[in-house]
């Protein structure tokens, strides 16, 4: 056990575990956000619950942040190790003949997602932390919907969000199934995993895009 | 056929190499790729030039010696073949062909297109074997029943010839398809169970020591493998390592 995490397979296993954790989080984030399309009250209720529940705020939120940081740091570390292992480059290489663009460029789609996350934190998470834990402003259970709508009044922001979600989709198209393969998925489940992966990787980012565009168009 | 060859030339492991260009004609489409290189070398020798060094042995796709990266792909443009099984009819008259050695930090170039793949041997030595009583009490292999599906999967894994195309094709220079195949061919059989745990741990540790990269499941290795070794072997190795590590 003590050596497992130091092996190349152990590191990939840890990377895959953090990816699955983040995908579960993304799904619950989407399920809450999609309620904003049909009911401001439900969205406010769920957001207020997530924003004030001590278990979510003081246990799950730090675990989530640790998971995000771990996934990015491990991603860069593995990329660095892999570049060290390749050392020499071919004069002519035809990567497209044997693998998908998504699988070869996870680091680049990951970097776009990282820049998106920074903007997303500046937009929502930092103001939220400031509101609750720095300025200790009075809690208004109905403020969440208005804050969401206000952010998506900007077409430039919506465009950047949508571009990021396309990259997220590409990242997930490979990452979802890859994480399960890294954890040793049996070949019996390969086609099921592939279908589930495609459904999730296209459906969730498309859903997030829909939410952003919906609020932009609804408040023109 | 008339061809332009862009070939990696490197005097030895200490010197820097570079791509050099050679024009060659009167190449028959029925020649194998290695025969074409033989023709080039005969021409170079006649012109008092250093012939191109390249690995080859059986020339029938069994030994895994040939190791060329041709026009951006390990073993060239065809699938499920080694370089020695590649024929010139796969190219067109007037083509320019890039010929490079398999690239990886763990596969240093010895000369021109010859690379040192002894890292694979050291991984095999670390655990790619089974213990058999050879003291005169050797048991008949058929005395131990093996499930047909497991026997087939073990045989498929055992067809790996260790050519290194998986490493050469992988953007991370990962050797996991090779090691996965070698671990699988034993772990699927009852005869391989005695050393199962220490085999996978030792082989993976040796693979890491040799400086191969991590697998990111691009699947390039499976596509370029001349024997069609499946990615499933990597997943099986991952399961075996988890099982062995948490025992």
HADDOCK unambig.tbl for C-alpha pairs under 7 A between the chains (distance, minus, plus):
assign (segid A and resid 1 and name CA) (segid B and resid 245 and name CA) 4.55 0.50 0.50
assign (segid A and resid 1 and name CA) (segid B and resid 246 and name CA) 5.18 0.50 0.50
assign (segid A and resid 4 and name CA) (segid B and resid 245 and name CA) 5.98 0.50 0.50
assign (segid A and resid 7 and name CA) (segid B and resid 205 and name CA) 6.67 0.50 0.50
assign (segid A and resid 7 and name CA) (segid B and resid 208 and name CA) 6.98 0.50 0.50
assign (segid A and resid 8 and name CA) (segid B and resid 208 and name CA) 6.59 0.50 0.50
assign (segid A and resid 8 and name CA) (segid B and resid 214 and name CA) 5.86 0.50 0.50
assign (segid A and resid 9 and name CA) (segid B and resid 238 and name CA) 6.56 0.50 0.50
assign (segid A and resid 81 and name CA) (segid B and resid 213 and name CA) 6.54 0.50 0.50
assign (segid A and resid 82 and name CA) (segid B and resid 172 and name CA) 4.76 0.50 0.50
assign (segid A and resid 82 and name CA) (segid B and resid 213 and name CA) 4.68 0.50 0.50
assign (segid A and resid 82 and name CA) (segid B and resid 214 and name CA) 6.20 0.50 0.50
assign (segid A and resid 83 and name CA) (segid B and resid 172 and name CA) 6.56 0.50 0.50
assign (segid A and resid 85 and name CA) (segid B and resid 104 and name CA) 6.31 0.50 0.50
assign (segid A and resid 85 and name CA) (segid B and resid 105 and name CA) 5.24 0.50 0.50
assign (segid A and resid 85 and name CA) (segid B and resid 172 and name CA) 6.48 0.50 0.50
assign (segid A and resid 85 and name CA) (segid B and resid 173 and name CA) 6.01 0.50 0.50
assign (segid A and resid 85 and name CA) (segid B and resid 211 and name CA) 5.82 0.50 0.50
assign (segid A and resid 85 and name CA) (segid B and resid 212 and name CA) 5.43 0.50 0.50
assign (segid A and resid 85 and name CA) (segid B and resid 213 and name CA) 5.12 0.50 0.50
assign (segid A and resid 86 and name CA) (segid B and resid 104 and name CA) 4.80 0.50 0.50
assign (segid A and resid 86 and name CA) (segid B and resid 105 and name CA) 5.56 0.50 0.50
assign (segid A and resid 86 and name CA) (segid B and resid 172 and name CA) 5.84 0.50 0.50
assign (segid A and resid 86 and name CA) (segid B and resid 173 and name CA) 5.37 0.50 0.50
assign (segid A and resid 87 and name CA) (segid B and resid 104 and name CA) 6.40 0.50 0.50
assign (segid A and resid 87 and name CA) (segid B and resid 105 and name CA) 5.51 0.50 0.50
assign (segid A and resid 88 and name CA) (segid B and resid 103 and name CA) 6.22 0.50 0.50
assign (segid A and resid 88 and name CA) (segid B and resid 104 and name CA) 6.57 0.50 0.50
assign (segid A and resid 92 and name CA) (segid B and resid 71 and name CA) 6.14 0.50 0.50
assign (segid A and resid 92 and name CA) (segid B and resid 72 and name CA) 4.73 0.50 0.50
assign (segid A and resid 92 and name CA) (segid B and resid 98 and name CA) 6.90 0.50 0.50
assign (segid A and resid 93 and name CA) (segid B and resid 71 and name CA) 6.92 0.50 0.50
assign (segid A and resid 93 and name CA) (segid B and resid 72 and name CA) 3.60 0.50 0.50
assign (segid A and resid 93 and name CA) (segid B and resid 73 and name CA) 6.44 0.50 0.50
assign (segid A and resid 94 and name CA) (segid B and resid 72 and name CA) 4.79 0.50 0.50
assign (segid A and resid 94 and name CA) (segid B and resid 73 and name CA) 6.25 0.50 0.50
assign (segid A and resid 98 and name CA) (segid B and resid 220 and name CA) 4.72 0.50 0.50
assign (segid A and resid 98 and name CA) (segid B and resid 223 and name CA) 5.68 0.50 0.50
assign (segid A and resid 99 and name CA) (segid B and resid 218 and name CA) 5.63 0.50 0.50
assign (segid A and resid 99 and name CA) (segid B and resid 219 and name CA) 6.03 0.50 0.50
assign (segid A and resid 99 and name CA) (segid B and resid 220 and name CA) 5.22 0.50 0.50
assign (segid A and resid 103 and name CA) (segid B and resid 218 and name CA) 5.07 0.50 0.50
assign (segid A and resid 104 and name CA) (segid B and resid 218 and name CA) 6.58 0.50 0.50
assign (segid A and resid 178 and name CA) (segid B and resid 217 and name CA) 5.77 0.50 0.50
assign (segid A and resid 181 and name CA) (segid B and resid 235 and name CA) 5.87 0.50 0.50
assign (segid A and resid 182 and name CA) (segid B and resid 235 and name CA) 6.50 0.50 0.50
assign (segid A and resid 182 and name CA) (segid B and resid 238 and name CA) 6.93 0.50 0.50
assign (segid A and resid 183 and name CA) (segid B and resid 238 and name CA) 6.60 0.50 0.50
assign (segid A and resid 184 and name CA) (segid B and resid 235 and name CA) 4.05 0.50 0.50
assign (segid A and resid 184 and name CA) (segid B and resid 236 and name CA) 6.04 0.50 0.50
assign (segid A and resid 184 and name CA) (segid B and resid 238 and name CA) 5.28 0.50 0.50
assign (segid A and resid 184 and name CA) (segid B and resid 239 and name CA) 5.13 0.50 0.50
assign (segid A and resid 185 and name CA) (segid B and resid 235 and name CA) 6.10 0.50 0.50
assign (segid A and resid 186 and name CA) (segid B and resid 235 and name CA) 6.89 0.50 0.50
assign (segid A and resid 187 and name CA) (segid B and resid 232 and name CA) 5.97 0.50 0.50
